[in-house]
């Protein structure tokens, strides 16, 4: 990257004034400003999106959507002295939306369920079969909440954010699902 495109304060971090200028010019309709903004920030945006989404294709989608949103919304951008934080916030929100969509749209297939259940501690094959039978009796949302909490280890608050549900809803559905499982086991 040319020296004049970065600040001297941190190695490789774009100059705040330059980013502010790009966003201002973009707001005025200068398309070249988008190219410069992309060149200066795309590696950071992609890396950030990848850290959230864990899939390169999804991170690339978020990368593209981030710059489309910046282009569309540049007129309303108000400088607060942290343009990189603003850009990464746009990317974070898009990544979270992508995660929520994935959680809602992709029911766990039986092979993935078996793989997830197999990763739970030291369960025997009989215990995995019982767990699978119990989990398959739950509704889709209940199943996702139980698996995200019990298998993936997410906190209820994280599940609520991921699935775009209120925390009390997640807690209620989790308790209801556990109660159903206990009843199915004869408890």
Secondary structure as UniProt FT lines:
FT   HELIX           3..5
FT   TURN            11..12
FT   HELIX           16..27
FT   TURN            28..29
FT   HELIX           31..53
FT   HELIX           56..73
FT   HELIX           74..76
FT   HELIX           83..105
FT   HELIX           110..118
FT   TURN            121..122
FT   HELIX           125..136
FT   HELIX           140..146
FT   HELIX           147..151
FT   HELIX           156..163
FT   HELIX           167..184
FT   TURN            185..186
//
